[in-house]
Amino acid sequence: MLTKIKNIKQLGAMVKYVRQSQSVDQETAGLLDQSGIEVVVDLPPVLSQKAIKRIENVFSDQ
């Protein structure tokens, strides 16, 4: 199923329902990938180099 998430509240609800359907509590699930959820973000085409660097740093910390 592919769906467009418009806000954090929708994302939280989706994760909650998936977790519940898998009979997994929040502490056990912990990460989205353990629930089988993949989040893809389509960034705007015009970003400053500073913004791009900050985004890259977020993902390099993981």
Biopython code that builds the backbone (N, CA, C, O; Angstrom):
import numpy as np
from Bio.PDB.StructureBuilder import StructureBuilder

atoms = [
    (1, "MET", "N", (0.851, -1.176, 0.000)),
    (1, "MET", "CA", (0.000, 0.000, 0.000)),
    (1, "MET", "C", (0.896, 1.238, 0.000)),
    (1, "MET", "O", (1.837, 1.327, 0.789)),
    (2, "LEU", "N", (0.614, 2.160, -0.855)),
    (2, "LEU", "CA", (1.341, 3.418, -0.939)),
    (2, "LEU", "C", (0.369, 4.537, -0.604)),
    (2, "LEU", "O", (-0.713, 4.618, -1.185)),
    (3, "THR", "N", (0.751, 5.405, 0.332)),
    (3, "THR", "CA", (-0.131, 6.497, 0.714)),
    (3, "THR", "C", (0.671, 7.763, 0.945)),
    (3, "THR", "O", (1.861, 7.697, 1.252)),
    (4, "LYS", "N", (0.040, 8.898, 0.804)),
    (4, "LYS", "CA", (0.704, 10.181, 1.012)),
    (4, "LYS", "C", (0.380, 10.674, 2.421)),
    (4, "LYS", "O", (-0.787, 10.831, 2.781)),
    (5, "ILE", "N", (1.415, 10.914, 3.206)),
    (5, "ILE", "CA", (1.259, 11.411, 4.570)),
    (5, "ILE", "C", (1.347, 12.932, 4.525)),
    (5, "ILE", "O", (2.309, 13.494, 4.003)),
    (6, "LYS", "N", (0.336, 13.587, 5.077)),
    (6, "LYS", "CA", (0.285, 15.045, 5.009)),
    (6, "LYS", "C", (0.783, 15.719, 6.280)),
    (6, "LYS", "O", (1.088, 16.911, 6.265)),
    (7, "ASN", "N", (0.872, 14.967, 7.391)),
    (7, "ASN", "CA", (1.372, 15.568, 8.625)),
    (7, "ASN", "C", (1.849, 14.469, 9.587)),
    (7, "ASN", "O", (1.632, 13.281, 9.348)),
    (8, "ILE", "N", (2.488, 14.882, 10.652)),
    (8, "ILE", "CA", (3.055, 13.943, 11.618)),
    (8, "ILE", "C", (1.959, 13.141, 12.321)),
    (8, "ILE", "O", (2.166, 11.974, 12.655)),
    (9, "LYS", "N", (0.816, 13.746, 12.542)),
    (9, "LYS", "CA", (-0.292, 13.043, 13.191)),
    (9, "LYS", "C", (-0.711, 11.824, 12.360)),
    (9, "LYS", "O", (-0.955, 10.751, 12.912)),
    (10, "GLN", "N", (-0.792, 11.986, 11.050)),
    (10, "GLN", "CA", (-1.138, 10.869, 10.173)),
    (10, "GLN", "C", (-0.061, 9.782, 10.222)),
    (10, "GLN", "O", (-0.380, 8.594, 10.263)),
    (11, "LEU", "N", (1.200, 10.182, 10.218)),
    (11, "LEU", "CA", (2.294, 9.217, 10.284)),
    (11, "LEU", "C", (2.225, 8.424, 11.586)),
    (11, "LEU", "O", (2.353, 7.200, 11.580)),
    (12, "GLY", "N", (2.026, 9.116, 12.688)),
    (12, "GLY", "CA", (1.923, 8.452, 13.985)),
    (12, "GLY", "C", (0.770, 7.461, 14.030)),
    (12, "GLY", "O", (0.915, 6.352, 14.544)),
    (13, "ALA", "N", (-0.381, 7.866, 13.487)),
    (13, "ALA", "CA", (-1.544, 6.973, 13.477)),
    (13, "ALA", "C", (-1.282, 5.742, 12.618)),
    (13, "ALA", "O", (-1.645, 4.630, 13.000)),
    (14, "MET", "N", (-0.661, 5.931, 11.470)),
    (14, "MET", "CA", (-0.372, 4.805, 10.582)),
    (14, "MET", "C", (0.560, 3.811, 11.271)),
    (14, "MET", "O", (0.321, 2.604, 11.240)),
    (15, "VAL", "N", (1.622, 4.322, 11.890)),
    (15, "VAL", "CA", (2.567, 3.444, 12.582)),
    (15, "VAL", "C", (1.863, 2.705, 13.717)),
    (15, "VAL", "O", (2.096, 1.514, 13.923)),
    (16, "LYS", "N", (1.017, 3.397, 14.440)),
    (16, "LYS", "CA", (0.273, 2.778, 15.547)),
    (16, "LYS", "C", (-0.590, 1.623, 15.039)),
    (16, "LYS", "O", (-0.580, 0.544, 15.632)),
    (17, "TYR", "N", (-1.327, 1.830, 13.967)),
    (17, "TYR", "CA", (-2.223, 0.787, 13.451)),
    (17, "TYR", "C", (-1.448, -0.403, 12.897)),
    (17, "TYR", "O", (-1.869, -1.548, 13.063)),
    (18, "VAL", "N", (-0.332, -0.145, 12.246)),
    (18, "VAL", "CA", (0.500, -1.239, 11.745)),
    (18, "VAL", "C", (1.054, -2.036, 12.916)),
    (18, "VAL", "O", (1.019, -3.266, 12.912)),
    (19, "ARG", "N", (1.563, -1.330, 13.916)),
    (19, "ARG", "CA", (2.113, -1.986, 15.107)),
    (19, "ARG", "C", (1.054, -2.837, 15.799)),
    (19, "ARG", "O", (1.327, -3.968, 16.202)),
    (20, "GLN", "N", (-0.154, -2.293, 15.937)),
    (20, "GLN", "CA", (-1.232, -3.034, 16.584)),
    (20, "GLN", "C", (-1.637, -4.261, 15.772)),
    (20, "GLN", "O", (-1.935, -5.314, 16.336)),
    (21, "SER", "N", (-1.645, -4.123, 14.451)),
    (21, "SER", "CA", (-2.039, -5.253, 13.609)),
    (21, "SER", "C", (-1.015, -6.377, 13.678)),
    (21, "SER", "O", (-1.338, -7.536, 13.417)),
    (22, "GLN", "N", (0.234, -6.027, 14.034)),
    (22, "GLN", "CA", (1.300, -7.022, 14.168)),
    (22, "GLN", "C", (1.456, -7.484, 15.611)),
    (22, "GLN", "O", (2.361, -8.257, 15.926)),
    (23, "SER", "N", (0.576, -7.012, 16.482)),
    (23, "SER", "CA", (0.621, -7.347, 17.919)),
    (23, "SER", "C", (1.989, -7.048, 18.527)),
    (23, "SER", "O", (2.541, -7.856, 19.273)),
    (24, "VAL", "N", (2.519, -5.887, 18.200)),
    (24, "VAL", "CA", (3.819, -5.467, 18.710)),
    (24, "VAL", "C", (3.607, -4.198, 19.522)),
    (24, "VAL", "O", (2.936, -3.272, 19.068)),
    (25, "ASP", "N", (4.184, -4.154, 20.736)),
    (25, "ASP", "CA", (4.048, -2.930, 21.529)),
    (25, "ASP", "C", (5.055, -1.887, 21.046)),
    (25, "ASP", "O", (5.966, -2.189, 20.275)),
    (26, "GLN", "N", (4.869, -0.659, 21.516)),
    (26, "GLN", "CA", (5.687, 0.450, 21.031)),
    (26, "GLN", "C", (7.164, 0.263, 21.389)),
    (26, "GLN", "O", (8.035, 0.580, 20.578)),
    (27, "GLU", "N", (7.455, -0.237, 22.566)),
    (27, "GLU", "CA", (8.845, -0.421, 22.973)),
    (27, "GLU", "C", (9.549, -1.463, 22.116)),
    (27, "GLU", "O", (10.725, -1.303, 21.791)),
    (28, "THR", "N", (8.843, -2.533, 21.743)),
    (28, "THR", "CA", (9.433, -3.584, 20.927)),
    (28, "THR", "C", (9.647, -3.099, 19.501)),
    (28, "THR", "O", (10.680, -3.378, 18.893)),
    (29, "ALA", "N", (8.667, -2.370, 18.968)),
    (29, "ALA", "CA", (8.746, -1.914, 17.580)),
    (29, "ALA", "C", (9.892, -0.922, 17.405)),
    (29, "ALA", "O", (10.729, -1.083, 16.517)),
    (30, "GLY", "N", (9.924, 0.082, 18.236)),
    (30, "GLY", "CA", (11.020, 1.044, 18.241)),
    (30, "GLY", "C", (11.287, 1.738, 16.923)),
    (30, "GLY", "O", (11.204, 2.965, 16.858)),
    (31, "LEU", "N", (11.601, 1.011, 15.881)),
    (31, "LEU", "CA", (11.978, 1.590, 14.593)),
    (31, "LEU", "C", (10.939, 1.270, 13.535)),
    (31, "LEU", "O", (10.288, 0.226, 13.570)),
    (32, "LEU", "N", (10.798, 2.201, 12.586)),
    (32, "LEU", "CA", (9.830, 1.998, 11.509)),
    (32, "LEU", "C", (10.177, 0.780, 10.672)),
    (32, "LEU", "O", (9.284, 0.033, 10.272)),
    (33, "ASP", "N", (11.453, 0.566, 10.400)),
    (33, "ASP", "CA", (11.831, -0.546, 9.523)),
    (33, "ASP", "C", (11.499, -1.897, 10.136)),
    (33, "ASP", "O", (11.301, -2.864, 9.400)),
    (34, "GLN", "N", (11.431, -1.994, 11.451)),
    (34, "GLN", "CA", (11.053, -3.251, 12.096)),
    (34, "GLN", "C", (9.579, -3.550, 11.878)),
    (34, "GLN", "O", (9.155, -4.702, 11.973)),
    (35, "SER", "N", (8.793, -2.510, 11.584)),
    (35, "SER", "CA", (7.370, -2.688, 11.315)),
    (35, "SER", "C", (7.102, -2.920, 9.841)),
    (35, "SER", "O", (5.963, -3.176, 9.449)),
    (36, "GLY", "N", (8.134, -2.833, 9.023)),
    (36, "GLY", "CA", (7.947, -2.980, 7.579)),
    (36, "GLY", "C", (7.494, -1.702, 6.914)),
    (36, "GLY", "O", (7.005, -1.728, 5.785)),
    (37, "ILE", "N", (7.650, -0.573, 7.604)),
    (37, "ILE", "CA", (7.236, 0.721, 7.054)),
    (37, "ILE", "C", (8.461, 1.424, 6.492)),
    (37, "ILE", "O", (9.492, 1.525, 7.157)),
    (38, "GLU", "N", (8.340, 1.902, 5.277)),
    (38, "GLU", "CA", (9.409, 2.661, 4.640)),
    (38, "GLU", "C", (8.890, 4.063, 4.369)),
    (38, "GLU", "O", (7.839, 4.233, 3.752)),
    (39, "VAL", "N", (9.626, 5.064, 4.830)),
    (39, "VAL", "CA", (9.238, 6.451, 4.621)),
    (39, "VAL", "C", (10.163, 7.050, 3.569)),
    (39, "VAL", "O", (11.386, 6.997, 3.699)),
    (40, "VAL", "N", (9.568, 7.615, 2.532)),
    (40, "VAL", "CA", (10.327, 8.253, 1.455)),
    (40, "VAL", "C", (9.921, 9.720, 1.415)),
    (40, "VAL", "O", (8.733, 10.045, 1.407)),
    (41, "VAL", "N", (10.907, 10.595, 1.388)),
    (41, "VAL", "CA", (10.639, 12.028, 1.357)),
    (41, "VAL", "C", (11.078, 12.589, 0.011)),
    (41, "VAL", "O", (12.216, 12.386, -0.413)),
    (42, "ASP", "N", (10.181, 13.285, -0.649)),
    (42, "ASP", "CA", (10.472, 13.920, -1.927)),
    (42, "ASP", "C", (10.793, 15.383, -1.645)),
    (42, "ASP", "O", (9.891, 16.198, -1.455)),
    (43, "LEU", "N", (12.083, 15.712, -1.620)),
    (43, "LEU", "CA", (12.512, 17.072, -1.304)),
    (43, "LEU", "C", (12.285, 18.014, -2.485)),
    (43, "LEU", "O", (12.319, 17.588, -3.639)),
    (44, "PRO", "N", (12.054, 19.285, -2.193)),
    (44, "PRO", "CA", (11.878, 20.240, -3.277)),
    (44, "PRO", "C", (13.158, 20.350, -4.105)),
    (44, "PRO", "O", (14.256, 20.205, -3.569)),
    (45, "PRO", "N", (13.022, 20.606, -5.403)),
    (45, "PRO", "CA", (14.194, 20.623, -6.280)),
    (45, "PRO", "C", (15.165, 21.775, -5.996)),
    (45, "PRO", "O", (16.344, 21.682, -6.336)),
    (46, "VAL", "N", (14.692, 22.831, -5.393)),
    (46, "VAL", "CA", (15.555, 23.985, -5.141)),
    (46, "VAL", "C", (15.854, 24.068, -3.646)),
    (46, "VAL", "O", (15.044, 24.557, -2.860)),
    (47, "LEU", "N", (17.037, 23.579, -3.275)),
    (47, "LEU", "CA", (17.492, 23.657, -1.899)),
    (47, "LEU", "C", (18.880, 24.291, -1.888)),
    (47, "LEU", "O", (19.685, 24.087, -2.796)),
    (48, "SER", "N", (19.133, 25.053, -0.852)),
    (48, "SER", "CA", (20.466, 25.648, -0.737)),
    (48, "SER", "C", (21.473, 24.556, -0.383)),
    (48, "SER", "O", (21.107, 23.506, 0.145)),
    (49, "GLN", "N", (22.726, 24.814, -0.676)),
    (49, "GLN", "CA", (23.784, 23.865, -0.329)),
    (49, "GLN", "C", (23.826, 23.648, 1.175)),
    (49, "GLN", "O", (24.113, 22.544, 1.637)),
    (50, "LYS", "N", (23.543, 24.695, 1.940)),
    (50, "LYS", "CA", (23.529, 24.593, 3.397)),
    (50, "LYS", "C", (22.449, 23.612, 3.859)),
    (50, "LYS", "O", (22.691, 22.785, 4.737)),
    (51, "ALA", "N", (21.264, 23.709, 3.267)),
    (51, "ALA", "CA", (20.165, 22.802, 3.620)),
    (51, "ALA", "C", (20.502, 21.362, 3.242)),
    (51, "ALA", "O", (20.245, 20.437, 4.012)),
    (52, "ILE", "N", (21.073, 21.177, 2.062)),
    (52, "ILE", "CA", (21.458, 19.840, 1.607)),
    (52, "ILE", "C", (22.477, 19.238, 2.560)),
    (52, "ILE", "O", (22.369, 18.065, 2.916)),
    (53, "LYS", "N", (23.457, 20.014, 2.976)),
    (53, "LYS", "CA", (24.493, 19.535, 3.899)),
    (53, "LYS", "C", (23.884, 19.138, 5.239)),
    (53, "LYS", "O", (24.254, 18.112, 5.809)),
    (54, "ARG", "N", (22.961, 19.935, 5.740)),
    (54, "ARG", "CA", (22.291, 19.605, 7.008)),
    (54, "ARG", "C", (21.521, 18.302, 6.898)),
    (54, "ARG", "O", (21.561, 17.477, 7.810)),
    (55, "ILE", "N", (20.830, 18.113, 5.805)),
    (55, "ILE", "CA", (20.060, 16.876, 5.589)),
    (55, "ILE", "C", (21.003, 15.681, 5.507)),
    (55, "ILE", "O", (20.736, 14.637, 6.103)),
    (56, "GLU", "N", (22.089, 15.826, 4.781)),
    (56, "GLU", "CA", (23.075, 14.740, 4.675)),
    (56, "GLU", "C", (23.647, 14.395, 6.048)),
    (56, "GLU", "O", (23.869, 13.222, 6.349)),
    (57, "ASN", "N", (23.883, 15.398, 6.874)),
    (57, "ASN", "CA", (24.413, 15.166, 8.222)),
    (57, "ASN", "C", (23.437, 14.390, 9.096)),
    (57, "ASN", "O", (23.857, 13.562, 9.905)),
    (58, "VAL", "N", (22.159, 14.642, 8.946)),
    (58, "VAL", "CA", (21.162, 13.908, 9.712)),
    (58, "VAL", "C", (21.273, 12.423, 9.432)),
    (58, "VAL", "O", (21.217, 11.611, 10.355)),
    (59, "PHE", "N", (21.428, 12.058, 8.169)),
    (59, "PHE", "CA", (21.468, 10.652, 7.791)),
    (59, "PHE", "C", (22.833, 10.018, 8.007)),
    (59, "PHE", "O", (22.928, 8.798, 8.146)),
    (60, "SER", "N", (23.881, 10.812, 8.038)),
    (60, "SER", "CA", (25.204, 10.241, 8.274)),
    (60, "SER", "C", (25.412, 9.897, 9.741)),
    (60, "SER", "O", (26.304, 9.117, 10.076)),
    (61, "ASP", "N", (24.589, 10.479, 10.628)),
    (61, "ASP", "CA", (24.677, 10.201, 12.067)),
    (61, "ASP", "C", (24.083, 8.850, 12.431)),
    (61, "ASP", "O", (24.281, 8.380, 13.552)),
    (62, "GLN", "N", (23.380, 8.230, 11.538)),
    (62, "GLN", "CA", (22.682, 6.984, 11.872)),
    (62, "GLN", "C", (23.549, 5.777, 11.664)),
    (62, "GLN", "O", (23.108, 4.652, 11.900)),
]
sb = StructureBuilder()
sb.init_structure("model")
sb.init_model(0)
sb.init_chain("A")
sb.init_seg("    ")
for serial, (resi, resn, name, xyz) in enumerate(atoms, 1):
    if name == "N":
        sb.init_residue(resn, " ", resi, " ")
    sb.init_atom(name, np.array(xyz, "f"), 0.0, 1.0, " ", f" {name:<3s}", serial, name[0])
structure = sb.get_structure()
